[in-house]
Amino acid sequence: MTSWNKTLPDTLTNGECERGDVTKQGGTPPVRIVPPKKEEDPSKKKSMVTFYVGEDQSTKESYEKFEDSHPENGIKHVRFFNQLITKRGTKDLIEEQEGIRDAAKAALQVMEEGDHGYDELVEERDEAIAEIERLVTEVLDTFEQLLGAALVPEWEENCRKMLDTNGYINENDTWINHRALGKTGWHSVHVCLNGWLCLNVPKDCAERTRRYLSTQVVFPPTGHTKQVKIKPFLLRMKGMNELTTHMPCLKDTKNAPTSMPRASVPFPEYEMCTYLLNACPVGMKEMYWSRKGQHFPCNVDQLIEDLHMMEPEYLSHKKLMGEIRAMKQSNGASSPSDKKSGKRKMQSGDAIPRKSVKGTSKLCQFCAQWQPQIKDTHNTKDCRKWNPDGTSKEKGKFQKSGGKYKSSNAHAIDEMKECFATMKKQNEKLMKYVKKSKKSRRGRRGYESSGSDSDSE
């Protein structure tokens, strides 16, 4: 099996190659841009299985049994198994027998029992059905032989559930109820493989992978540019797109909408070219379009090769621009926008400028001479501390009264007392007025009542 991990650095992580948090975009895809690292135990002996392949079954090949638990490795194992069955010719034999069976069934539908050749068609149909069942059993047994001992019970239980339980989806994506699928052709093998994958991958595996490739993959940042090359990165994306053929999708579930497209189909090349360019750095993408002009890429391999040829020039141009930018920063050169605005760009170590507070400044000429610390708190005309000749206003009051010295706060309290006394007098007048108005109202009511009594008499 081909390992994609040979060309990507071990230090690369999925987070560096993805836009945002993929767990919030419909769920984590089982296949991500960084392949899983296979940890081999040298003390553990590998389990091998041998098969005969070729048209005459004369070539002998040995394969390692699958014992991994990573979802991506399971999908790759299904792909390898499909390639092996095709190589052995078993898939072609099954499809051939399916054609014979379907042709016999179609002929029998327009004939009646006793017609010439009716019995021969029935016998031909039954033989094809028996051969299909034998070949399907052989294919399922082959997959079981490729599994480790710990995975065999799960596979056997999965096959019984998929083939013997009533209800299944046929080749036309139609749900068939009250009947089991059975070993009726290659579709039976496909259903068993999908059911086995769904033990470890989500049912919408293909949908997640397509969404991941089209919107969430991005070339890693500058820190990994010297290690990650554009060609292996894009080849990895191409390989992920090809893997969707072997993934389960929501179309394989019961009551799936008829209009829903099947997601287990790779992106066409023209669409995949768009996603590959979107994953590239902005500078490289602009360089590609400036070279190609009025061009629409439709060949994935050609696009990858073109970007691979442009990569050295892109890296050298990026390095040169970085050196120029660093030189400008070291010399304190300002950008054109700063020159137009007349502002100097702040450098490291500069003090943060204080904001200018707009407002009318206050100044007391008296306090400026005899108490400078409070000169900005009021104007000269509002000064309550000093007289024009330099004597203290409060001190003068103290000398006249012959009592204790009173501070400005004490004078403020006296003013408040006078204010409250005035308010108290006004309140007393108001209360007298209210009482007087109440008495006058009562007198009016009594006069009106007495007048009404005299009228009645």
N, C-alpha and C positions, 0 to 999 in steps of 0.2 A: 504494500500500500504506500502511496506517495505521501510524504510528510511535508506540509507547507511551512513547518516551523524552521526549516533550515535557513531560510533567507531573511527572516525577521529576527531582530536582536532579542535576547532573553530579557533585557531590561525594559522592553516596551510593555505598556499596560493598556488595557481596554479604555480606561478613562481618558488617556491622552489622544485616542483616535476617535472619540465620540463627541457629538454635540449635546450638551446637557446630560440629564439623568435619564438613561434609557428605561429605567424601571417605571417611570411616569408616562411613558409613551406606549401604552398598551401592553406592558409586560416585558420582561427581559427575554430577548431571543436566545434560544439554545445555542445557536451558532453566531459567534461574535468575531470581530476582526482579528483578534489575537488568538491563534490556535491553542488548544490545551497542551500543556507540557506532559509528555509521557514519562513517568518515572518507572524505570525498570529495576527489578530486584535481581542482581546477578546470582544470588543463591537459589532463586526459584527456577525450577526446570520448566521450560516451555512445553505446552501441550501441542502436538502437531497432528494433522490429519492429511491423508493422501487420497487424491482423486485421479481418475483417468480422463483426459480431455482429448479433443480433436474429433474429426469426422469418424475415424475408425476406432476411437477410444484407445489409442495405443500410446499416447503421451502421458507420462506419469508426473504429477506435480504435487508438492506438499505445501500446506498452508498452516499458519499458526491459528489456534482456536481463539475466539473472541472472549475476553474475560473482563473488559473495561466497563465502567459505569458512567462515563461522561456522555451526555446526549449527542454531541457532535461526532464522537467516535462511533456511536451506535448507528447514526445516519450514514456515516462512511462505510460501515460494515454492510448495511443493506445495499448500498451502491456497489460495493465489491461483490456481493452475492449475486446481484442481477447481472453483472458483467460475467461472472463465472458460469451461470446457467446459460447465458447466451453463447458463451464460448464453447460449452459442452454440447450445444445444439438442442437442449431439452425444451427451451422456450419455443423454438421453431416447430418442434414436433407437436407440442400442445396446440399451438395455433393452427397447425395443419389438420389435426383431428377435430378441432372446433369447426373448421370450415366444412369437413365431411359431415359432421353431425347436423349442422344448421342446414346444409343443402338437402339432406335426407328428410329433415323435418318439414322443410318448405314443400318438397315434392309430395309428401304424404298428406299434406293438408288439402290438396286438390284431387286426391285419389280416394277411392273407397275400398274397403276390405274385399278382396277377391279379384281386384283388377290385376292385369298383367304387370308383373314386377313389383307388386305391393309387398310381398313377403321378403324379397331381396332387399328392398329399401329399409324395412324394419330391422332386418338382420344387420345391415350396414350401419344403421343408426345405433343399435345396441352395442356393436363392436367398438364404434368410435367413443361412445360414452364410457365403456369399460376401460379403453386405452387411456382416455383423459384422466380417469380416476387413478389409474396406476401411475401415470406420469406426475400428476399432482402430488401423490403420496411420496414418490421418489424425490421430488423437489423439496418438500417439507422435511423429509428425513435428512436430506443433504444440509439444509440450514441447521438442523438440530446437531449434526455432527460437527459443524463449525463453531458451536457454542461450548463454553466451559461447563464443567459438571454442575456448578452452582446456578447456572442460568437455564438449564434444561427443563426443570419442573415448571418454571414460569412460561416457557415456550409451549410446552404440551398443554397446559391449562388454557393458554391464550388460543391455541388452535381449536380446542374443543368448544370454546365459547364463540369464536368467530364462525365456525362451520356448522355447528349442531344446534345453535340457538335460533329460535324463530325470529325473523325480521332481519333484513339486510338491505344494502344499497347496491343495485345492479350496475352494469357497465354504463348505463345511460343516466346515472345519478338519480334514479327513481327508487323510492323506498318500497320494498316488497314485504308485506306483512303476512303473518300466519304461515310462514314457510322458512325453512332453513336453507342456507346457501349451499352447503355441501361442497364436494370436490368436483366442481362443474367446469373448471378451466383455469386459465391464467389469472382471472379475476379473483379466484379463491386464494391464490398465492399472494396477490397484492393486498387483499384484505387482512390476511394473517400477518404480513410484514408490517402493515400500518398499525394493527392492534398491538403488536410487540413493541413498536416504537412509542406508542402512546402510554406505555407503562412508565416511561422516563422522560417524555417530552410533552408539551401542551398540545391540545387538539388544533390550535391555531398556529402551529409551528411555521408553516409556510407564509401565513399572513405577517407574522412578526418579522420574519427574515426579509421579506420584500419591503416592509416599512423601514426596517433598519438600514438596508442598502440605499434606499432612495432619499432618506432624510437625515440620518444620524451619523454616518461615517464621514470622517474628515481626516486629512493627512496630519500626522503629529506635528507639534509646534517646533520652533527653532532648536530646542534643546536636543532633539533626536535627529536633526537633519543629516548629520554626518554619518549616522548609523543606518537609518531607514532610507532605502532607495525607492524611487517612485515606481519602478517596474514591478518588484515583488509585491509591493503594497496593492497595486491595481490588479495583479494576477490573483491575489488573495480574494479580492472582491469578485472577480470573474468566477473563481471556483465556488464561492458561496452562492452565487446566482445559479450555477449548474446543480448545486446540491438540492435546490428546492424541488426538483423532480421527485426526489425520494422522501419528501416530508409529508406528514399528515396535514390536512387543511380542514376548514369548517364545512366544506362541501361534502365531506365524508360522514357528517352527522345526520341524525334523523331529523326530518322535517325542515331541511335546509331550503331556503327560497329557490325557486326554479330560476329566477333571474340572476342569482348570485354566480359570479364567475369562479372558476376553479383556480385557486391560488398556487397549487402545486405545479406551476408552469413557469419556466425561467423568463425573465424579461427579454423582449426582442433586442437585437443588437443595437438598433438605432436608439432605443430608450436607455439601454445600459450605458451607451457612450455618454449620454447626458449626465448620468449619475456619477460616472467616473470623473468627468470634468468638474462637477460640483464638489467632489471630494478633494481635488487638487488645491494647492495654495493659490491665492489670488494672483500673484505675480506670474506664476507659471501658466495659469489659465489665460491671462491677458497676452502673454507671449505667444501662446498657441494660436489664439484668434487673430493676432496681428500678422502672424506668418501665413495662416491659411486663408484669411480674407473671407469672401463669400463661399463658405464651405459648411456642409452638414455631415458630421462623422457618422458613418453607418457600419463600420467594421471595428470591432473591439480590439482585435490583435493589432491592426494598423494604428489605431489611436494610442495603444500602450507603447508601441515602438516609436511613434513620433514624440511622445512625451519623454521617453527614455533618452532620445537623442538630444532633446532640448535641456535636459536636467543639468549638465555641466555648465552651460552658459548661464542658466538661471541662477545657479549657486554662486558663480563668480560675480555676477552682477549684484546679487544680494550682499555678498561679502564686501564689495567695493562701496556700496551705499552705506553699509554699516560703518566702515572706516571713515567715510566722509562725515557722517553724522557724529561719530565720536570725536573727530577733529574739531568740528564746530563747537561742540559742547566744551571741550578743553580750552579753546580760545575765547570762549564767551561770546561767540558770534550770535547775533539775533536773527530770527527768521524774518522773511519779507513782511509777514502780517504784523510783527512787532514793530518794524520800521515804519509802516504806514500809520499805525496807531500811536506812535511816539512813546511806547512803553518798553522798558527793558525787561527781558525775561529773567525771572528769579533764578539764582544759582544756589547750589547746595551750600549751606552755611550762612546765607543771608537772613537777617532778622525779619520777622513778620511785621509788615508796616501796620501802624495803628490807624484806625479809622478816624477821620476828622469829624468832630462833633460840631454840627452847625447850630447856631443860636446867638442871641444877643448877649455880649459879655457885660458883666457888672463890675463897677469900680467905685470905691469910696475913698475920696481924697484924704479925709480925716484919718480913717483907719490905716491908710497907706503910710502915714507919718508916724502914728503912735501905736498901731497894732496890725502889722502887715499880714499876719496869718489869717485874718478874716476880711481882708480888703475886697475879695471877689464875691462876697456873699450878698452884698447890697450896694445900692448907689448912695451918693453923697447926701442927697435930699432925704433919704430914708434912714440916715444914721441916728441911732438912739443911744450911742455910747459916748460921743465926743462933741464938744462945742467947737466953734471956729477958732477960739483962742487956745485950744488944747486942753481945756478943763473938762473933767468928766461930768456928764449930765446927771448921772445917778449920784455922784459925790456932792454936787450942788444941792440936790434935794436933801441929802443927808445933813448938810450943814445948816440949811434953813429949818428943817424939822427938829433938829437936835436929837433925833432918835438913832436907831440902828441903821446901818448902811443897807440899802435894798438893791438887789441886783435887778437886771432887766427881766429876769424870769418872775421876780416878785411883782414888778410893775404889771407884767402881763396877767398875773393872777388877779391883781386889783381891778384891772379892766374887765376881766371876766365876771368878777363879783358885781361890778356896776351894771354889766349887761344883764345878769340874772335878776338883779333888783328891779331893773326897768321892766323886764318881762313879767316879774311877779306883780308889779303895779298894774300893768296892762291886763293881766289875767284877772285880777280882782275886779277891775272895772267891767270886764267882759262878763263875769259871773253875776255882778249886780244888775247889769243890763238884761241878762237872761231871766233872772228871777222876776224883775219888774215886768218883762213881757209876758211871763206866765200868769202873773196876777191880773194883768189887763185882759188877757184872754178869758180868765175865769169870770171876771166882771161882766164881760160882754155876753157870755153864755147865760148868766143869771138874769140879765136885763131882757134878753130875748125870750126866756122861758116865762118871766112874769108878764111880759106884753102879750104873749099868746093866751095866758089864763084870763086876762081882762077882756080880751076879745070874745072868748067863749061865753062869758057871763052876759 
